[in-house]
Each structure stands twice: as structure tokens, then as C-alpha cells.
Amino acid sequence: MTSLSSPAAQGPSTRDRSFLAGVGWALLAVTIWGGWFVVTRRTVGSGSALGPADLVAIRFGCGGLILLPVALRLRRLTRRDGIDAAWLILGQGAPFALLISIALRYAPAGHGAALTPGTMPLMAAVLGMLVLGDRPGRTALAGLALILAGALALAGAAETREEALGYGLFLTAALLWAIGTVRMRRSALRPVEATALICVVSLVGYVPAYLALGLSHIAAAPLGEVALQVAYQGVLVSVVGLIAFNRSLALIGRRTPAFTALVPVIATLLAIPVLGEIPSLASALAVAAIGLGVLLTTRG
């Protein structure tokens, strides 16, 4: 006798599985990036021998070497692929990482995570409307408004010119990332291809100049600190995080950038035990607003 099963009993549909996989990849990426703000701030804000230029060199030196075999096997790129890759390298490669690493010398990790990932969904949404014709619903718009309010509240905490400079660098980096995100959404490049191009071109374009200008302080740093940065900057951030984010983009499209608003929550919580950066009540409320905003934006 043949039994008939209901759709619910047959398990999730392919579309549901794709959505859940996209959410999972996005959460992996934002968790790595939340930790990146804390790990970077711990080094560049503590008088360590390693400076921003060193961290970027470690990040793309390691990531570029790991992904070099992938880059060498890439198919022949079209002119459009090349343009897409250029924007992705600018928005997710060495220029983006250097801006963030310099800014974290002057501003707390939680504030940096709010002003870069916190505003990425806003910028990506605006660019998506202008370039791709996206039309966010009212729920998504409400979420974006909450993200904006939370980010502005944190930005208002600047007490010195140095902090204000750091905040400006964070916002510039957010704009670059948003541009790269919009390009990736309509690009024919696959996630692994895009990540390989970002890392290898950043390696070739940045590391020789970094060495030629005598910016390296790696030899003067403790071995344990260098090993930590190689593992986090060179493997998790430059390879795993980028693949996860771009894979999520391929699966769930415009919902992916909204998850970056969770980075401030993760970074703020990690900064308490690691850096001793305890947020004020106003900062905690702003982070909560950003967290709620990402939920509304994703739902919308």
C-alpha cells in the first residue's frame, strides 16, 4: 500500500534549503568579521609592533598565496568580468582593509563595526534601488531606518578629531564595500572566483609596494602575535569570510547585505572581555536598534 505524504512531511523545499544555506553562510561571514574588528583593534590600538600596513600585508599575503592555484585556473574573463573584479577588489580588497585598519587606531572596535557594516545595508539598498531597480518594502525600510538611527547614535560619540577621522574612514570603507556588493549581485563571477581575484590581485598590487616602502614591522613583532594574525587575517577573514559572504549573495541576493548589521553586535560583545571596551547605555541601545533593524530588513 502506498502512503501519500504531505509537503510538510517531505521536508523543506529546494528554495527553503537555499534560503537557509544563504543565511548560514551570511552568519558565518559576519561572525568572522565581528571578530576581525576586535582582533585588529587589539593590535593596532595597543602599541604593538604590528601596524595597519602589516595586518593588510598578512591578510592578503596569506590569502593570496592560498588562493593562487584557484586564480591560475580561472577561465578567461570577459571585459565585464574584469570591470566587476576591479570594483570587488577596491571594495573588498587591500584598499578596504587598509582604511579599516587605520581607523581602528583611533576609534573603538564596536563603533567601527557599527559605522562600517552598520551602514553597508543602507548604502547597498540605495545603490540597489538606483542601479538594479530594487524596491524594498515598508518593513525593510523601517529596518533600514533603525540601522541608520543606531549607526548615527554611535557616530555621535566621537570626542576627538582623531575619532572623527576614524569614523570618516569607516564610512568611506562602507561605501566601497556596498559598491562591490551591488556589482557582485549582477556579476557572472562565481564566489570562489571573485574571492581568488580579490586576494591574489591585492597580494600582487599591495605587498610589493609595502615591502619596497619599508613599511614592514613583522620581524619586530612577537611570534605568537604574528601567528594569530596569520590565522585570523590571512585565513579566516581574507578567504573563509569572503567566500561565505559571496556564496550567501549568490543564494539569497539582496538579503545578504542586511546581515552585516549584526557585526556591531558581535564586535561590541567580544570587545567587552577582549578589550575591556564596555559600551555606555546609549551605545548599547544603538547596537540593539541595529540588531532589530537587520531582522526587519531581512524579513522585508
VMD Tcl script that draws the C-alpha trace (Angstrom):
set ca {
  {0.00 0.00 0.00}
  {1.45 3.37 -1.00}
  {1.17 6.18 1.51}
  {0.93 9.79 0.49}
  {2.96 12.33 2.39}
  {2.05 15.95 2.84}
  {4.50 18.60 1.58}
  {5.42 19.36 5.19}
  {6.30 15.72 5.83}
  {8.52 15.62 2.78}
  {10.86 18.17 4.30}
  {11.91 21.64 3.20}
  {11.78 22.56 -0.45}
  {14.85 23.35 -2.53}
  {14.03 27.03 -2.21}
  {13.84 26.74 1.60}
  {17.14 24.88 1.72}
  {18.79 27.54 -0.44}
  {17.47 30.28 1.82}
  {18.68 28.52 4.98}
  {22.07 27.86 3.40}
  {22.34 31.52 2.39}
  {21.51 32.62 5.94}
  {24.09 30.19 7.33}
  {26.83 31.48 5.03}
  {25.93 35.08 5.92}
  {26.07 34.36 9.67}
  {29.47 32.69 9.31}
  {30.81 35.71 7.44}
  {29.52 38.31 9.91}
  {30.80 36.34 12.90}
  {34.30 36.29 11.41}
  {34.10 40.00 10.60}
  {32.85 40.93 14.06}
  {35.90 39.21 15.48}
  {38.10 40.95 12.89}
  {37.33 44.39 14.33}
  {38.26 43.21 17.81}
  {41.42 41.35 16.77}
  {42.59 44.30 14.66}
  {41.82 46.88 17.35}
  {43.66 44.72 19.90}
  {46.81 45.00 17.79}
  {46.82 48.49 16.22}
  {45.34 50.20 19.28}
  {47.71 48.72 21.87}
  {51.12 49.93 20.72}
  {52.01 46.59 19.13}
  {54.92 46.44 16.70}
  {52.45 45.41 14.01}
  {50.71 48.34 12.33}
  {47.79 48.64 9.89}
  {50.05 48.15 6.87}
  {51.40 44.91 8.36}
  {47.93 43.49 9.00}
  {46.83 44.16 5.43}
  {50.02 42.54 4.11}
  {49.44 39.47 6.30}
  {45.79 39.29 5.28}
  {46.33 39.32 1.54}
  {49.79 37.83 1.53}
  {48.42 34.66 3.11}
  {45.04 34.77 1.41}
  {46.59 35.44 -1.99}
  {49.00 32.53 -1.69}
  {46.25 30.16 -0.52}
  {44.01 31.10 -3.44}
  {46.74 31.45 -6.08}
  {46.07 27.95 -7.51}
  {42.39 28.89 -7.89}
  {43.28 32.13 -9.68}
  {45.65 30.33 -12.05}
  {42.83 28.01 -13.11}
  {40.30 30.76 -13.76}
  {38.52 30.82 -17.07}
  {39.27 33.65 -19.46}
  {37.50 36.72 -18.10}
  {35.30 38.88 -20.27}
  {35.62 42.67 -20.25}
  {32.60 42.90 -17.97}
  {34.10 40.29 -15.61}
  {37.24 42.42 -15.44}
  {35.27 45.55 -14.53}
  {33.31 43.63 -11.89}
  {36.56 42.25 -10.46}
  {38.10 45.74 -10.28}
  {35.18 47.05 -8.21}
  {35.25 43.99 -5.98}
  {39.00 44.38 -5.36}
  {38.50 48.05 -4.47}
  {35.54 47.30 -2.20}
  {36.70 44.06 -0.54}
  {40.45 44.03 -1.10}
  {43.51 45.90 0.20}
  {42.06 49.48 -0.02}
  {39.04 48.50 2.12}
  {41.13 46.60 4.69}
  {43.70 49.40 4.99}
  {41.00 52.01 5.65}
  {39.51 49.91 8.44}
  {42.87 49.03 10.00}
  {43.96 52.68 10.12}
  {40.60 53.81 11.52}
  {40.78 51.27 14.35}
  {43.82 53.09 15.70}
  {41.53 55.97 16.61}
  {38.09 54.52 17.33}
  {36.67 51.65 19.44}
  {36.01 48.30 17.79}
  {32.27 48.40 18.46}
  {31.92 51.87 16.95}
  {33.93 50.83 13.89}
  {31.79 47.75 13.43}
  {28.67 49.92 13.62}
  {29.84 52.59 11.22}
  {31.10 50.22 8.54}
  {28.92 47.07 8.49}
  {26.13 49.05 10.15}
  {25.83 51.40 7.20}
  {26.61 48.88 4.46}
  {22.96 47.75 4.19}
  {21.85 51.37 3.82}
  {24.35 52.13 1.10}
  {23.77 48.80 -0.64}
  {19.99 49.39 -0.52}
  {20.29 52.86 -2.03}
  {22.65 51.63 -4.74}
  {20.37 48.64 -5.36}
  {17.42 50.98 -5.91}
  {19.39 53.28 -8.20}
  {21.27 50.64 -10.21}
  {19.23 47.43 -10.04}
  {15.73 48.81 -9.56}
  {15.20 47.22 -6.14}
  {12.05 48.26 -4.29}
  {12.32 47.50 -0.56}
  {9.02 47.02 1.26}
  {7.87 49.06 4.21}
  {9.22 46.53 6.70}
  {12.65 46.65 5.09}
  {12.58 50.46 5.04}
  {11.71 50.51 8.73}
  {14.64 48.20 9.41}
  {17.00 50.38 7.40}
  {15.78 53.42 9.34}
  {16.57 51.67 12.62}
  {20.03 50.73 11.36}
  {20.65 54.33 10.36}
  {19.43 55.67 13.70}
  {21.65 53.25 15.62}
  {24.70 54.00 13.49}
  {24.21 57.77 13.82}
  {23.84 57.44 17.58}
  {27.19 55.64 17.78}
  {28.82 58.14 15.42}
  {27.71 60.94 17.73}
  {30.01 59.53 20.41}
  {33.11 61.00 18.73}
  {35.00 63.04 21.31}
  {38.21 63.98 19.45}
  {39.35 64.85 15.95}
  {41.14 61.52 15.78}
  {37.93 59.64 16.48}
  {36.09 61.74 13.91}
  {38.80 60.87 11.36}
  {38.37 57.19 12.20}
  {34.62 57.45 11.71}
  {35.11 59.10 8.31}
  {37.40 56.26 7.24}
  {34.84 53.69 8.40}
  {32.10 55.32 6.32}
  {34.35 55.51 3.24}
  {35.11 51.81 3.58}
  {31.39 51.05 3.90}
  {30.67 52.85 0.63}
  {33.40 50.90 -1.18}
  {32.02 47.60 0.13}
  {28.46 48.50 -0.86}
  {29.58 49.24 -4.42}
  {31.37 45.89 -4.60}
  {28.29 44.14 -3.20}
  {25.99 45.59 -5.86}
  {28.46 44.66 -8.62}
  {28.70 41.10 -7.28}
  {24.93 40.67 -7.33}
  {24.77 41.03 -11.10}
  {28.21 39.65 -11.89}
  {28.85 36.39 -13.73}
  {31.82 35.72 -11.45}
  {31.34 32.79 -9.09}
  {32.02 33.36 -5.35}
  {35.30 31.42 -5.31}
  {36.46 33.19 -8.49}
  {35.68 36.59 -7.01}
  {37.45 35.78 -3.74}
  {40.53 34.47 -5.55}
  {40.76 37.61 -7.68}
  {40.36 39.89 -4.66}
  {43.10 38.15 -2.68}
  {45.60 37.49 -5.48}
  {45.37 40.93 -7.08}
  {45.65 42.53 -3.61}
  {48.73 40.37 -3.00}
  {50.37 41.39 -6.27}
  {49.32 45.03 -6.08}
  {49.88 45.74 -2.39}
  {52.59 43.53 -0.89}
  {55.47 44.55 -3.25}
  {54.77 48.25 -2.61}
  {54.52 47.59 1.14}
  {57.95 45.92 1.13}
  {59.56 48.47 -1.20}
  {58.47 51.37 1.02}
  {59.93 49.73 4.13}
  {56.59 49.54 5.94}
  {57.11 46.06 7.38}
  {57.46 45.61 11.16}
  {56.67 41.91 11.19}
  {60.22 40.87 12.17}
  {59.99 43.00 15.34}
  {56.67 41.51 16.49}
  {56.31 38.53 18.87}
  {55.88 35.22 17.06}
  {52.60 34.49 18.82}
  {51.08 37.79 17.66}
  {52.16 37.14 14.08}
  {50.71 33.61 14.21}
  {47.37 34.94 15.49}
  {47.17 37.49 12.70}
  {48.13 34.93 10.05}
  {45.34 32.63 11.20}
  {42.69 35.32 11.56}
  {43.59 37.92 8.95}
  {45.21 35.59 6.42}
  {42.81 32.63 6.53}
  {39.52 33.39 8.25}
  {38.96 36.96 7.06}
  {40.53 37.01 3.62}
  {39.43 33.54 2.48}
  {36.67 31.99 4.59}
  {34.76 35.21 5.28}
  {34.77 36.43 1.68}
  {33.76 33.05 0.26}
  {30.95 32.79 2.81}
  {29.65 36.30 2.08}
  {29.78 35.96 -1.69}
  {28.22 32.48 -1.51}
  {25.36 33.95 0.51}
  {24.93 36.69 -2.11}
  {24.58 34.02 -4.78}
  {21.87 32.23 -2.75}
  {19.74 34.98 -1.21}
  {20.71 38.14 -3.11}
  {19.79 41.48 -1.57}
  {19.03 39.97 1.84}
  {22.74 39.25 2.40}
  {23.99 42.84 2.98}
  {21.45 43.26 5.78}
  {23.23 40.61 7.84}
  {26.32 42.82 8.03}
  {24.41 44.94 10.54}
  {24.90 42.09 13.04}
  {28.66 42.74 13.00}
  {28.40 45.64 15.51}
  {26.51 43.40 17.94}
  {29.13 40.67 17.69}
  {32.06 43.10 17.86}
  {30.62 45.02 20.81}
  {30.04 41.84 22.81}
  {33.51 40.45 22.02}
  {35.18 43.78 22.83}
  {33.99 43.61 26.44}
  {36.11 40.61 27.55}
  {38.92 41.02 25.00}
  {39.50 44.79 25.00}
  {37.69 45.96 28.12}
  {35.58 48.31 25.97}
  {32.32 48.44 27.94}
  {29.63 50.28 25.98}
  {27.57 53.04 27.54}
  {23.81 52.66 27.87}
  {23.33 54.86 24.79}
  {25.78 52.72 22.79}
  {24.09 49.52 23.92}
  {20.69 50.86 22.85}
  {22.13 51.89 19.49}
  {23.56 48.40 18.95}
  {20.18 46.90 19.91}
  {18.48 49.16 17.35}
  {20.90 47.94 14.68}
  {20.20 44.31 15.62}
  {16.45 44.86 15.36}
  {16.95 46.75 12.12}
  {18.73 43.84 10.49}
  {15.90 41.48 11.43}
  {13.30 43.79 9.92}
  {15.39 44.42 6.82}
  {15.91 40.71 6.23}
  {12.24 39.96 6.72}
  {11.31 42.78 4.34}
}
mol new
graphics top color blue
foreach p $ca { graphics top sphere $p radius 0.5 }
foreach p [lrange $ca 0 end-1] q [lrange $ca 1 end] { graphics top cylinder $p $q radius 0.2 }
display resetview
